[in-house]
Each structure stands twice: as structure tokens, then as C-alpha cells.
Amino acid sequence: MQQRDMSITNYTLKIKELCDALGSINVIIDDDEMVKICLNGFAPCFDTIKLAILPQEKPPSFFDLQSLLLVEKNHV
């Protein structure tokens, strides 16, 4: 999934909705995997935050990631 022209809030909400929908058919996507999915689909302007988060042993929660991305967007 790619962010394209969606806002950060809409993009993260869409990922959450899709993961919840998969959960309803017993396909469980944990929080760490949602973070990776989200980061991999972001526009190139978020490459610095991707490079800072992806190598971490324990990435931020999906909820915390949205806050980090909104802060980063204000700096871009």
C-alpha cells in the first residue's frame, strides 16, 4: 500500500482499517508489522524517518508512529 496523495492521518487510518479487516478473517497483523507496512508505503520525503525507525529492534507502536510522522511532516 502506498501513501500517494493521502494525508498521514488518512493513510495510517487506512492501514489500521485493512489490518482490522484481515483480523476478522483470522489473519493477525501485529503492531510491529503495521509499523513496517506503514513506513514502506510512505513517500520519499519520509526516507529519513524510515531509515531511523526500520533498523530498530523494537520500533515505536503504530499509534506513536503516527505522532512521529506528523511531527516530521511539519519539518519537511
Secondary structure, 3 states (H helix, E strand, C coil): CCCCCCCHHHHHHHHHHHHHHHHCCCCCCCHHHHHHHHHHCCCHHHHHHHHHHCCCCCCCCHHHHHHHHHHHHHHC
